[in-house]
Amino acid sequence: MPAAVNNTRQGGPEPGVQRLLKSLDQISSRGTGKEKDLMFLRGMFQSQDLQALLQVHHKVSSQEHLDLKPMARNSFQIAAQVYDELRTHPLTSEVRQLLDLLLSPHFKALLTAQDKVACQDYVPQLPSIPHEVDEDENRAVKIVRIMRKNDPLGATIRLNEETGMIYVARVMMGGAADRSGSIHVGDEVHEVNGINVRGRDPDDVVQILAAAQGPITLKLVPSNVDSKIYRESRVRMRAHFNYDPFKDTLIPCREAGLPFKKGDILHIVDQTDLNWWQARREGDKNMRAGLIPGKQLQERKEAMRRTVGTLDGGLYRERENKGIRSSTMNGSLDGRKARKTKKIMYQSENSSDFDNAEIITYEEVEKYYPESGRYRPIVLIGPPGAGRNELKRRLITSNPEHFSATIPHTSRSKKPSEVDGKEYYFVSRTEMDRRIAERRFVEYGEYKGNLYGTSIESITSALNAGKVCVLTPHPQALKMLRSAELKPYVIFIKPPSIERLRDTRLVPTTKGNTDNGMIQKTFSDEELHEMILNASKIEENYSHFFDKTIVNDELTTVFTELCAAVYRIEHEPQWVPISWVR
C-alpha cells in the first residue's frame, strides 16, 4: 500500500505503536514467540503505510465531537435545477462560465460524493445477487444490513394470503431501504435481526422493526420480478386539498403517509403506482418520500364524498367516519343586497356562479421567473365589503406611474365632456356584442340598456406599457383571466371573523368613521353575516385559483402586507401552472 500521508512525528512511530514494539521486544527476550512472526509484526508496526493510516484515524477521531450536519442531501439535484433555470436567462459570460462549471464531470462527481456522505450512503452493502441458500427450502437468499440512526426503514410490507409470506410492498424513495440498493419490491422477508418472521402478522414485524436499535439485518428472498432503476421525477404539484394520512382509511400504511396542506408545493418523486404517489414537500430537508393519494384516486374519493353527502339544496354534511372534512353549500352570489349600483358584473349564458361538478385535486406547476419590464396583473378577489376596491385605490394612488387600472368598454353614447379612452372606450352595441361573442371580455354586464365590460385588450395594453394592472373582478372572471397570456397573481381578500367585523364595520351611533382621512363604509349585522357567507362560497369554489389569501383585519396593516406581496411577485420566482412557462 503506498503511503498517502507522510509521518509528521519526526521522533519515531506513534506512542501506541512504540508500546507494541516494546511488547514484541519483551516477547522476543523471553523466547516465547516465533522469531519469524515477531519480525513480521515489527515490520508492519514500523511501516510508513500504517503510520499514515494512524494519522488519518487521529484526524477523523478529532472531528467526531463536532456536530457537523450537511447543508443539503440533494446538491446534485439542486445543481441540475440551477442549470435548467440558467438556460432561460441571457447567456452572459458569467452565466456561460457557471453553466460550464455545472457540466464539469469533476464538479458532478464532487456533488455526488457530497450527497452520498450526507445521506450516509457510504456503508458497504452486500450485492443484490443471491449469495446464500435457505437450508429449509433450498432457495437463494440475501442478507442485507442497513445502518441507520432514528430514521424509519422507508419500506412497507404486506402479507401474501396464498403463501402466508411477508413481502416488501413498496420502497420509499430517499429512505434507508432505497439508499441501500439491495431491497426491492416483491422481496420476501424471512428474518429481521435474526428473528424468524415467516408466517407472522405484518404488524408483528413492524413492532420488531420499531423496537430495533441501530443497524437492521434482513434475510430476504429476492423477488422473481426484475428490479428496475427508477429515476426521480421532477414533477411539482400544487395541492388543492388538505391531507392527513392518519385520517385516511384507504392508505396502505399510515406511517408512510405524507401530510400536507392546501396550497403546498409537492415534489412528486414516483408515480409508478397510479393510486399512491410518492412525494416530498418542496423545500423540506427530509429527503425521504411519503405516500399521498394519486390524482385519479383523490378524484374518485371526492366524487364519492359529493355523491354520498349531497342532500336537497346541495348541502354536504360532515361525516367523520366517511372522511368528509368540510361542509359546503351550493348557492349564488346573486342574492346579495347591493349597497351601491354596480355597472360591471359577470354574465355567462352557459355557467352558474359556481362549478361544483369540477373536481380539483392537484395542479402541475413550475417556477416562473419575473421578466424585466413585464409585470403580472394583480387580481383582488373577495366579497362586496371586504375592502378590495379600497386596496386597489390605495395601491394605484401609491405609485400611479407603476400601477394602473383597466379602462372599461361601453356601448352607451359618449357625453360631450367625455374623452374616448380616458374613462371608457366607447363602441357600438353591435361591436360590443361581437366582441362578447368572440370571448374578448373577461367580464361584462348591462346597465340601463347599455353594455359595460373589461376586455382582455385593455389588460394587455396596460401590461405592454410596462405597468402593473390591478383588477377587482367577479370571481367567475378568473376562468378567463387565468391564462398563459396574462399570468395573473390572484389574491383573495378575506373578511375577518364576524366578531372583528362587528368591532370595526358595524353601523356606529355616530355617522360613519374615518381611517387616514378616508370615510369607512359601515354595515348592518345582517350585511356582515352575508359578507362572511359570500366569502365562504367564493373560497369554497375558487380557492384553487388563489395564489395568496390576505385577511382584511386592519386596512393599514393589510395594505402593507399587500405591497410586500406585490414586491415579491415582481422580484422573486413564483410557482405557476406548467402550461404558462412551456
ABEGO torsion letter per residue (X at the ends): XBBABBBABAAEBBAAAAAAAAAAAAAAAAGABBAAAAAAAAAAAABAAAAAAAAAAAAAAAAAABBBBBABAAAAAAAAAAAAAAAABBBBAAAAAAAAAAABAAAAAAAAAAAAAAAGAABBBBBABBABBBAAAGBBBBBBBBBBBABBAGBBBBBBAAAGBBBBABBBBGBAAAAAGABBBGBBBABBGGBBABGBBAAAAAAAAAABBEBBBBBBBBBABBBBBBBBBABBBBBABBBBAAABAABABAAABBBBBBGBBBBBABAABAABBBBBBBGBABABBBBBBBAAAAAAAAAAAAAAABBBGGBBBBBAAAGBABBBBBEBAAABBBABBBABBBBBAABBABBAABBBABBBBBBBBBBBGBBBBBBBBEBBGAGAAAAAAAAAAABAAABBBBBBBBABBBBAABBBGAABBBBBAAAAAAAAAAGABABBBBBGGBBBBBBAAAAAAAAAAGBBBBBBBBAAAAAAABBAAAGBBBBBBBBBBAAAAAAAABBBABBEBBBGGBBBBBBBAAAAAAAAAAAAAAAAAAAAABABBBBBABAAAAAAAAAAAAAAAAABBBBBBAAAAX
